[in-house]
């Protein structure tokens, strides 16, 4: 896969070999998420403690498997994201904030 000349979109190739931008999609998913202030690894390696940046939420533990998705960038701790099927992931702040709008705490 190649980068486009502007460095924005990955490029694919058409069946005849011409460069072609990949199809574009718009996100329409609802997720549960919270901005991360800190991530602490349990010395045993079994769990990770996430400290939310938002007031009113305390630290919580999750399975250490989540760390494979975490970027561990001190300049951007990003967001802890949980999809409807229960899959927990990580998103960089800029990508999350550009792609999602807070809709409230509806169940």
N, CA, C and O atoms as CSV, one atom per row, in Angstrom:
chain,resi,resn,atom,element,x,y,z
A,1,UNK,N,N,0.833,-1.158,0.000
A,1,UNK,CA,C,0.000,0.000,0.000
A,1,UNK,C,C,0.888,1.233,0.000
A,1,UNK,O,O,1.906,1.263,0.691
A,2,UNK,N,N,0.523,2.225,-0.747
A,2,UNK,CA,C,1.315,3.443,-0.856
A,2,UNK,C,C,0.564,4.607,-0.244
A,2,UNK,O,O,-0.654,4.555,-0.074
A,3,UNK,N,N,1.298,5.658,0.085
A,3,UNK,CA,C,0.676,6.885,0.578
A,3,UNK,C,C,0.362,7.774,-0.619
A,3,UNK,O,O,1.084,7.760,-1.616
A,4,UNK,N,N,-0.714,8.545,-0.519
A,4,UNK,CA,C,-1.048,9.467,-1.599
A,4,UNK,C,C,-0.028,10.591,-1.616
A,4,UNK,O,O,0.693,10.779,-0.637
A,5,UNK,N,N,0.051,11.349,-2.717
A,5,UNK,CA,C,1.014,12.441,-2.794
A,5,UNK,C,C,0.861,13.448,-1.654
A,5,UNK,O,O,1.853,14.039,-1.229
A,6,UNK,N,N,-0.352,13.656,-1.152
A,6,UNK,CA,C,-0.560,14.609,-0.068
A,6,UNK,C,C,-0.300,13.967,1.289
A,6,UNK,O,O,-0.340,14.656,2.309
A,7,UNK,N,N,-0.032,12.654,1.325
A,7,UNK,CA,C,0.281,11.980,2.563
A,7,UNK,C,C,-0.922,11.714,3.439
A,7,UNK,O,O,-0.759,11.409,4.621
A,8,UNK,N,N,-2.121,11.819,2.903
A,8,UNK,CA,C,-3.318,11.667,3.721
A,8,UNK,C,C,-3.958,10.293,3.616
A,8,UNK,O,O,-4.227,9.676,4.646
A,9,UNK,N,N,-4.208,9.800,2.439
A,9,UNK,CA,C,-4.937,8.546,2.282
A,9,UNK,C,C,-4.041,7.451,1.742
A,9,UNK,O,O,-3.224,7.690,0.853
A,10,UNK,N,N,-4.193,6.247,2.278
A,10,UNK,CA,C,-3.457,5.127,1.685
A,10,UNK,C,C,-3.947,4.900,0.262
A,10,UNK,O,O,-5.125,5.084,-0.045
A,11,UNK,N,N,-3.035,4.503,-0.584
A,11,UNK,CA,C,-3.382,4.269,-1.987
A,11,UNK,C,C,-3.391,2.773,-2.274
A,11,UNK,O,O,-2.551,2.022,-1.779
A,12,UNK,N,N,-4.345,2.367,-3.073
A,12,UNK,CA,C,-4.396,1.007,-3.556
A,12,UNK,C,C,-4.128,1.035,-5.056
A,12,UNK,O,O,-3.648,2.036,-5.588
A,13,UNK,N,N,-4.432,-0.041,-5.719
A,13,UNK,CA,C,-4.272,-0.095,-7.177
A,13,UNK,C,C,-5.530,-0.680,-7.789
A,13,UNK,O,O,-6.154,-1.578,-7.225
A,14,UNK,N,N,-5.888,-0.164,-8.941
A,14,UNK,CA,C,-7.019,-0.703,-9.680
A,14,UNK,C,C,-6.585,-2.006,-10.354
A,14,UNK,O,O,-5.391,-2.304,-10.397
A,15,UNK,N,N,-7.542,-2.795,-10.886
A,15,UNK,CA,C,-7.166,-4.041,-11.561
A,15,UNK,C,C,-6.156,-3.845,-12.697
A,15,UNK,O,O,-5.378,-4.748,-13.004
A,16,UNK,N,N,-6.174,-2.648,-13.324
A,16,UNK,CA,C,-5.210,-2.414,-14.416
A,16,UNK,C,C,-3.911,-1.769,-13.928
A,16,UNK,O,O,-3.084,-1.348,-14.736
A,17,UNK,N,N,-3.732,-1.691,-12.583
A,17,UNK,CA,C,-2.472,-1.232,-12.034
A,17,UNK,C,C,-2.380,0.252,-11.737
A,17,UNK,O,O,-1.345,0.697,-11.242
A,18,UNK,N,N,-3.409,1.039,-12.014
A,18,UNK,CA,C,-3.363,2.474,-11.748
A,18,UNK,C,C,-3.540,2.730,-10.254
A,18,UNK,O,O,-4.280,2.017,-9.575
A,19,UNK,N,N,-2.843,3.771,-9.744
A,19,UNK,CA,C,-2.998,4.155,-8.344
A,19,UNK,C,C,-4.428,4.644,-8.126
A,19,UNK,O,O,-5.008,5.333,-8.965
A,20,UNK,N,N,-4.973,4.265,-6.975
A,20,UNK,CA,C,-6.353,4.630,-6.681
A,20,UNK,C,C,-6.522,4.730,-5.164
A,20,UNK,O,O,-6.084,3.846,-4.429
A,21,UNK,N,N,-7.162,5.816,-4.695
A,21,UNK,CA,C,-7.409,5.952,-3.263
A,21,UNK,C,C,-8.389,4.889,-2.810
A,21,UNK,O,O,-9.291,4.500,-3.552
A,22,UNK,N,N,-8.203,4.419,-1.572
A,22,UNK,CA,C,-9.126,3.444,-1.001
A,22,UNK,C,C,-10.476,4.106,-0.743
A,22,UNK,O,O,-10.538,5.324,-0.577
A,23,UNK,N,N,-11.562,3.326,-0.706
A,23,UNK,CA,C,-12.880,3.900,-0.440
A,23,UNK,C,C,-12.912,4.613,0.920
A,23,UNK,O,O,-12.205,4.223,1.849
A,24,UNK,N,N,-13.731,5.652,1.022
A,24,UNK,CA,C,-13.846,6.447,2.237
A,24,UNK,C,C,-15.134,6.076,2.965
A,24,UNK,O,O,-16.179,5.900,2.339
A,25,UNK,N,N,-15.053,5.960,4.292
A,25,UNK,CA,C,-16.206,5.607,5.127
A,25,UNK,C,C,-16.396,6.646,6.223
A,25,UNK,O,O,-15.435,7.285,6.651
A,26,UNK,N,N,-17.620,6.814,6.673
A,26,UNK,CA,C,-17.925,7.701,7.784
A,26,UNK,C,C,-18.405,6.855,8.959
A,26,UNK,O,O,-19.237,5.965,8.784
A,27,UNK,N,N,-17.889,7.126,10.148
A,27,UNK,CA,C,-18.248,6.359,11.338
A,27,UNK,C,C,-19.647,6.746,11.819
A,27,UNK,O,O,-19.988,7.927,11.885
A,28,UNK,N,N,-20.440,5.750,12.149
A,28,UNK,CA,C,-21.778,5.989,12.685
A,28,UNK,C,C,-22.047,5.090,13.885
A,28,UNK,O,O,-23.199,4.814,14.220
A,29,UNK,N,N,-20.977,4.639,14.527
A,29,UNK,CA,C,-21.091,3.753,15.689
A,29,UNK,C,C,-21.301,4.564,16.958
A,29,UNK,O,O,-20.865,5.711,17.061
A,30,UNK,N,N,-21.982,3.945,17.927
A,30,UNK,CA,C,-22.054,4.504,19.266
A,30,UNK,C,C,-21.131,3.670,20.145
A,30,UNK,O,O,-21.162,2.440,20.107
A,31,UNK,N,N,-20.321,4.344,20.926
A,31,UNK,CA,C,-19.375,3.673,21.805
A,31,UNK,C,C,-19.448,4.297,23.190
A,31,UNK,O,O,-19.990,5.388,23.367
A,32,UNK,N,N,-18.900,3.595,24.163
A,32,UNK,CA,C,-18.657,4.157,25.495
A,32,UNK,C,C,-17.172,4.478,25.526
A,32,UNK,O,O,-16.355,3.671,25.081
A,33,UNK,N,N,-16.810,5.652,26.048
A,33,UNK,CA,C,-15.394,6.025,26.040
A,33,UNK,C,C,-15.098,7.051,27.113
A,33,UNK,O,O,-15.981,7.766,27.585
A,34,UNK,N,N,-13.839,7.102,27.481
A,34,UNK,CA,C,-13.389,8.120,28.436
A,34,UNK,C,C,-11.931,8.457,28.149
A,34,UNK,O,O,-11.124,7.582,27.832
A,35,UNK,N,N,-11.609,9.748,28.268
A,35,UNK,CA,C,-10.237,10.198,28.052
A,35,UNK,C,C,-9.362,9.668,29.188
A,35,UNK,O,O,-9.775,9.650,30.348
A,36,UNK,N,N,-8.159,9.240,28.843
A,36,UNK,CA,C,-7.240,8.631,29.803
A,36,UNK,C,C,-6.253,9.663,30.344
A,36,UNK,O,O,-5.674,10.450,29.596
A,37,UNK,N,N,-6.080,9.637,31.661
A,37,UNK,CA,C,-5.081,10.481,32.307
A,37,UNK,C,C,-3.795,9.702,32.567
A,37,UNK,O,O,-2.693,10.235,32.440
A,38,UNK,N,N,-3.959,8.415,32.939
A,38,UNK,CA,C,-2.793,7.607,33.271
A,38,UNK,C,C,-3.109,6.122,33.092
A,38,UNK,O,O,-4.251,5.696,33.261
A,39,UNK,N,N,-2.094,5.351,32.751
A,39,UNK,CA,C,-2.206,3.895,32.645
A,39,UNK,C,C,-1.076,3.282,33.459
A,39,UNK,O,O,0.096,3.605,33.263
A,40,UNK,N,N,-1.446,2.389,34.380
A,40,UNK,CA,C,-0.457,1.736,35.234
A,40,UNK,C,C,-0.541,0.230,35.031
A,40,UNK,O,O,-1.606,-0.369,35.179
A,41,UNK,N,N,0.581,-0.370,34.694
A,41,UNK,CA,C,0.636,-1.820,34.522
A,41,UNK,C,C,0.774,-2.502,35.877
A,41,UNK,O,O,1.588,-2.091,36.703
A,42,UNK,N,N,-0.012,-3.531,36.100
A,42,UNK,CA,C,0.092,-4.356,37.303
A,42,UNK,C,C,1.399,-5.137,37.201
A,42,UNK,O,O,1.662,-5.746,36.165
A,43,UNK,N,N,2.229,-5.136,38.253
A,43,UNK,CA,C,3.499,-5.875,38.202
A,43,UNK,C,C,3.333,-7.357,37.853
A,43,UNK,O,O,4.244,-7.964,37.291
A,44,UNK,N,N,2.191,-7.937,38.178
A,44,UNK,CA,C,1.971,-9.352,37.862
A,44,UNK,C,C,1.707,-9.574,36.377
A,44,UNK,O,O,1.796,-10.698,35.884
A,45,UNK,N,N,1.377,-8.476,35.658
A,45,UNK,CA,C,1.104,-8.587,34.227
A,45,UNK,C,C,-0.309,-9.030,33.892
A,45,UNK,O,O,-0.630,-9.239,32.722
A,46,UNK,N,N,-1.165,-9.178,34.911
A,46,UNK,CA,C,-2.520,-9.672,34.690
A,46,UNK,C,C,-3.496,-8.564,34.318
A,46,UNK,O,O,-4.418,-8.779,33.531
A,47,UNK,N,N,-3.288,-7.369,34.889
A,47,UNK,CA,C,-4.239,-6.292,34.635
A,47,UNK,C,C,-3.540,-4.959,34.452
A,47,UNK,O,O,-2.334,-4.830,34.659
A,48,UNK,N,N,-4.328,-3.974,34.059
A,48,UNK,CA,C,-3.881,-2.611,33.845
A,48,UNK,C,C,-4.883,-1.715,34.555
A,48,UNK,O,O,-6.086,-1.973,34.510
A,49,UNK,N,N,-4.403,-0.668,35.207
A,49,UNK,CA,C,-5.300,0.292,35.831
A,49,UNK,C,C,-5.318,1.552,34.980
A,49,UNK,O,O,-4.274,2.140,34.696
A,50,UNK,N,N,-6.517,1.960,34.577
A,50,UNK,CA,C,-6.704,3.177,33.787
A,50,UNK,C,C,-7.264,4.246,34.709
A,50,UNK,O,O,-8.251,4.016,35.408
A,51,UNK,N,N,-6.635,5.415,34.712
A,51,UNK,CA,C,-7.134,6.551,35.465
A,51,UNK,C,C,-7.746,7.526,34.467
A,51,UNK,O,O,-7.038,8.079,33.624
A,52,UNK,N,N,-9.064,7.741,34.558
A,52,UNK,CA,C,-9.725,8.672,33.638
A,52,UNK,C,C,-9.329,10.128,33.905
A,52,UNK,O,O,-9.031,10.504,35.038
A,53,UNK,N,N,-9.331,10.928,32.854
A,53,UNK,CA,C,-9.038,12.353,32.979
A,53,UNK,C,C,-10.279,13.124,33.429
A,53,UNK,O,O,-10.164,14.210,33.997
A,54,UNK,N,N,-11.442,12.573,33.181
A,54,UNK,CA,C,-12.693,13.256,33.483
A,54,UNK,C,C,-13.041,13.133,34.965
A,54,UNK,O,O,-12.968,12.048,35.541
A,55,UNK,N,N,-13.420,14.263,35.577
A,55,UNK,CA,C,-13.823,14.273,36.985
A,55,UNK,C,C,-15.061,13.398,37.169
A,55,UNK,O,O,-15.903,13.299,36.277
A,56,UNK,N,N,-15.156,12.773,38.327
A,56,UNK,CA,C,-16.317,11.953,38.632
A,56,UNK,C,C,-16.143,10.485,38.291
A,56,UNK,O,O,-17.039,9.682,38.548
A,57,UNK,N,N,-15.002,10.122,37.717
A,57,UNK,CA,C,-14.707,8.732,37.379
A,57,UNK,C,C,-13.398,8.342,38.033
A,57,UNK,O,O,-12.389,9.027,37.869
A,58,UNK,N,N,-13.407,7.247,38.772
A,58,UNK,CA,C,-12.204,6.770,39.439
A,58,UNK,C,C,-11.454,5.776,38.585
A,58,UNK,O,O,-11.954,5.330,37.552
A,59,UNK,N,N,-10.253,5.429,39.013
A,59,UNK,CA,C,-9.459,4.429,38.297
A,59,UNK,C,C,-10.191,3.090,38.236
A,59,UNK,O,O,-10.949,2.750,39.145
A,60,UNK,N,N,-9.962,2.334,37.165
A,60,UNK,CA,C,-10.560,1.008,37.014
A,60,UNK,C,C,-9.558,0.075,36.362
A,60,UNK,O,O,-8.656,0.504,35.642
A,61,UNK,N,N,-9.736,-1.215,36.630
A,61,UNK,CA,C,-8.826,-2.219,36.088
A,61,UNK,C,C,-9.442,-2.929,34.899
A,61,UNK,O,O,-10.650,-3.161,34.843
A,62,UNK,N,N,-8.580,-3.271,33.947
A,62,UNK,CA,C,-8.980,-4.070,32.790
A,62,UNK,C,C,-7.901,-5.118,32.545
A,62,UNK,O,O,-6.803,-5.037,33.097
A,63,UNK,N,N,-8.218,-6.082,31.726
A,63,UNK,CA,C,-7.283,-7.149,31.380
A,63,UNK,C,C,-6.068,-6.560,30.666
A,63,UNK,O,O,-6.203,-5.639,29.860
A,64,UNK,N,N,-4.891,-7.088,30.960
A,64,UNK,CA,C,-3.651,-6.568,30.358
A,64,UNK,C,C,-3.599,-6.771,28.844
A,64,UNK,O,O,-2.766,-6.163,28.173
A,65,UNK,N,N,-4.472,-7.614,28.300
A,65,UNK,CA,C,-4.557,-7.818,26.852
A,65,UNK,C,C,-4.804,-6.496,26.116
A,65,UNK,O,O,-4.395,-6.339,24.966
A,66,UNK,N,N,-5.466,-5.560,26.774
A,66,UNK,CA,C,-5.772,-4.249,26.189
A,66,UNK,C,C,-4.504,-3.491,25.803
A,66,UNK,O,O,-4.533,-2.686,24.872
A,67,UNK,N,N,-3.398,-3.731,26.496
A,67,UNK,CA,C,-2.152,-3.008,26.247
A,67,UNK,C,C,-1.639,-3.178,24.817
A,67,UNK,O,O,-0.897,-2.326,24.328
A,68,UNK,N,N,-2.018,-4.254,24.147
A,68,UNK,CA,C,-1.576,-4.438,22.750
A,68,UNK,C,C,-2.139,-3.351,21.847
A,68,UNK,O,O,-1.556,-3.049,20.806
A,69,UNK,N,N,-3.262,-2.763,22.231
A,69,UNK,CA,C,-3.902,-1.736,21.411
A,69,UNK,C,C,-3.508,-0.323,21.845
A,69,UNK,O,O,-3.712,0.639,21.104
A,70,UNK,N,N,-2.949,-0.204,23.035
A,70,UNK,CA,C,-2.581,1.098,23.611
A,70,UNK,C,C,-1.264,1.587,23.018
A,70,UNK,O,O,-0.304,0.824,22.913
A,71,UNK,N,N,-1.222,2.861,22.630
A,71,UNK,CA,C,-0.041,3.430,21.989
A,71,UNK,C,C,1.047,3.829,22.979
A,71,UNK,O,O,2.213,3.931,22.596
A,72,UNK,N,N,0.694,4.056,24.247
A,72,UNK,CA,C,1.644,4.424,25.303
A,72,UNK,C,C,2.473,5.650,24.929
A,72,UNK,O,O,3.701,5.639,25.027
A,73,UNK,N,N,1.783,6.705,24.501
A,73,UNK,CA,C,2.421,7.965,24.130
A,73,UNK,C,C,2.157,8.963,25.255
A,73,UNK,O,O,1.011,9.361,25.465
A,74,UNK,N,N,3.190,9.370,25.976
A,74,UNK,CA,C,3.012,10.285,27.102
A,74,UNK,C,C,2.389,11.612,26.683
A,74,UNK,O,O,1.752,12.271,27.504
A,75,UNK,N,N,2.555,12.019,25.429
A,75,UNK,CA,C,1.976,13.267,24.946
A,75,UNK,C,C,0.498,13.122,24.602
A,75,UNK,O,O,-0.212,14.124,24.519
A,76,UNK,N,N,0.022,11.897,24.402
A,76,UNK,CA,C,-1.383,11.658,24.091
A,76,UNK,C,C,-1.805,10.300,24.639
A,76,UNK,O,O,-1.598,9.267,24.001
A,77,UNK,N,N,-2.393,10.316,25.818
A,77,UNK,CA,C,-2.850,9.064,26.429
A,77,UNK,C,C,-4.099,8.537,25.723
A,77,UNK,O,O,-4.423,7.355,25.844
A,78,UNK,N,N,-4.795,9.391,24.996
A,78,UNK,CA,C,-5.929,8.964,24.190
A,78,UNK,C,C,-7.177,8.626,24.980
A,78,UNK,O,O,-7.394,9.122,26.085
A,79,UNK,N,N,-7.998,7.762,24.379
A,79,UNK,CA,C,-9.286,7.366,24.943
A,79,UNK,C,C,-9.374,5.855,25.100
A,79,UNK,O,O,-8.909,5.101,24.245
A,80,UNK,N,N,-9.975,5.426,26.199
A,80,UNK,CA,C,-10.365,4.038,26.392
A,80,UNK,C,C,-11.749,3.932,25.768
A,80,UNK,O,O,-12.654,4.679,26.137
A,81,UNK,N,N,-11.920,3.011,24.826
A,81,UNK,CA,C,-13.164,2.904,24.058
A,81,UNK,C,C,-13.716,1.485,24.173
A,81,UNK,O,O,-12.977,0.508,24.046
A,82,UNK,N,N,-15.031,1.384,24.416
A,82,UNK,CA,C,-15.692,0.087,24.474
A,82,UNK,C,C,-16.849,0.093,23.468
A,82,UNK,O,O,-17.744,0.937,23.526
A,83,UNK,N,N,-16.802,-0.863,22.554
A,83,UNK,CA,C,-17.839,-0.992,21.525
A,83,UNK,C,C,-19.021,-1.790,22.062
A,83,UNK,O,O,-18.910,-2.437,23.103
A,84,UNK,N,N,-20.158,-1.747,21.356
A,84,UNK,CA,C,-21.383,-2.414,21.806
A,84,UNK,C,C,-21.194,-3.895,22.096
A,84,UNK,O,O,-21.856,-4.441,22.978
A,85,UNK,N,N,-20.299,-4.552,21.366
A,85,UNK,CA,C,-20.084,-5.990,21.586
A,85,UNK,C,C,-19.138,-6.272,22.753
A,85,UNK,O,O,-18.806,-7.429,23.012
A,86,UNK,N,N,-18.698,-5.214,23.468
A,86,UNK,CA,C,-17.831,-5.376,24.623
A,86,UNK,C,C,-16.346,-5.279,24.326
A,86,UNK,O,O,-15.533,-5.303,25.250
A,87,UNK,N,N,-15.970,-5.167,23.049
A,87,UNK,CA,C,-14.561,-5.072,22.666
A,87,UNK,C,C,-13.986,-3.756,23.185
A,87,UNK,O,O,-14.512,-2.687,22.875
A,88,UNK,N,N,-12.914,-3.824,23.970
A,88,UNK,CA,C,-12.258,-2.643,24.519
A,88,UNK,C,C,-11.048,-2.305,23.670
A,88,UNK,O,O,-10.251,-3.179,23.328
A,89,UNK,N,N,-10.916,-1.024,23.332
A,89,UNK,CA,C,-9.819,-0.602,22.485
A,89,UNK,C,C,-9.283,0.745,22.958
A,89,UNK,O,O,-9.708,1.278,23.983
A,90,UNK,N,N,-8.351,1.274,22.198
A,90,UNK,CA,C,-7.735,2.566,22.467
A,90,UNK,C,C,-7.820,3.398,21.202
A,90,UNK,O,O,-7.727,2.868,20.095
A,91,UNK,N,N,-7.998,4.703,21.365
A,91,UNK,CA,C,-8.012,5.607,20.221
A,91,UNK,C,C,-7.180,6.840,20.548
A,91,UNK,O,O,-7.259,7.357,21.662
A,92,UNK,N,N,-6.383,7.321,19.593
A,92,UNK,CA,C,-5.672,8.584,19.811
A,92,UNK,C,C,-6.693,9.710,19.996
A,92,UNK,O,O,-7.769,9.670,19.399
A,93,UNK,N,N,-6.367,10.701,20.807
A,93,UNK,CA,C,-7.306,11.788,21.105
A,93,UNK,C,C,-7.816,12.486,19.852
A,93,UNK,O,O,-9.023,12.670,19.700
A,94,UNK,N,N,-6.929,12.872,18.963
A,94,UNK,CA,C,-7.348,13.628,17.783
A,94,UNK,C,C,-8.328,12.822,16.932
A,94,UNK,O,O,-9.364,13.347,16.524
A,95,UNK,N,N,-8.019,11.571,16.663
A,95,UNK,CA,C,-8.903,10.734,15.843
A,95,UNK,C,C,-10.252,10.546,16.527
A,95,UNK,O,O,-11.294,10.606,15.874
A,96,UNK,N,N,-10.236,10.320,17.844
A,96,UNK,CA,C,-11.494,10.117,18.561
A,96,UNK,C,C,-12.331,11.387,18.550
A,96,UNK,O,O,-13.521,11.347,18.239
A,97,UNK,N,N,-11.719,12.505,18.886
A,97,UNK,CA,C,-12.457,13.766,18.987
A,97,UNK,C,C,-12.967,14.256,17.633
A,97,UNK,O,O,-13.988,14.943,17.575
A,98,UNK,N,N,-12.281,13.920,16.554
A,98,UNK,CA,C,-12.760,14.279,15.216
A,98,UNK,C,C,-13.865,13.331,14.740
A,98,UNK,O,O,-14.655,13.698,13.870
A,99,UNK,N,N,-13.931,12.126,15.296
A,99,UNK,CA,C,-14.866,11.125,14.811
A,99,UNK,C,C,-16.103,10.909,15.653
A,99,UNK,O,O,-17.074,10.314,15.185
A,100,UNK,N,N,-16.085,11.386,16.901
A,100,UNK,CA,C,-17.213,11.133,17.806
A,100,UNK,C,C,-17.683,12.420,18.474
A,100,UNK,O,O,-16.894,13.331,18.727
A,101,UNK,N,N,-18.973,12.476,18.751
A,101,UNK,CA,C,-19.595,13.581,19.478
A,101,UNK,C,C,-20.290,13.004,20.696
A,101,UNK,O,O,-20.988,11.996,20.587
A,102,UNK,N,N,-20.113,13.624,21.854
A,102,UNK,CA,C,-20.752,13.168,23.074
A,102,UNK,C,C,-22.269,13.269,22.932
A,102,UNK,O,O,-22.794,14.328,22.588
A,103,UNK,N,N,-22.980,12.156,23.198
A,103,UNK,CA,C,-24.439,12.148,23.093
A,103,UNK,C,C,-25.104,11.982,24.449
A,103,UNK,O,O,-26.331,12.025,24.531
A,104,UNK,N,N,-24.348,11.798,25.494
A,104,UNK,CA,C,-24.899,11.661,26.837
A,104,UNK,C,C,-24.746,10.253,27.358
A,104,UNK,O,O,-24.058,9.421,26.766
A,105,UNK,N,N,-25.397,10.004,28.469
A,105,UNK,CA,C,-25.269,8.712,29.134
A,105,UNK,C,C,-26.535,7.885,28.990
A,105,UNK,O,O,-27.024,7.315,29.966
A,106,UNK,N,N,-27.067,7.817,27.776
A,106,UNK,CA,C,-28.272,7.032,27.531
A,106,UNK,C,C,-27.914,5.557,27.533
A,106,UNK,O,O,-26.819,5.182,27.113
A,107,UNK,N,N,-28.815,4.728,27.996
A,107,UNK,CA,C,-28.548,3.283,28.017
A,107,UNK,C,C,-29.139,2.566,26.847
A,107,UNK,O,O,-28.996,1.349,26.732
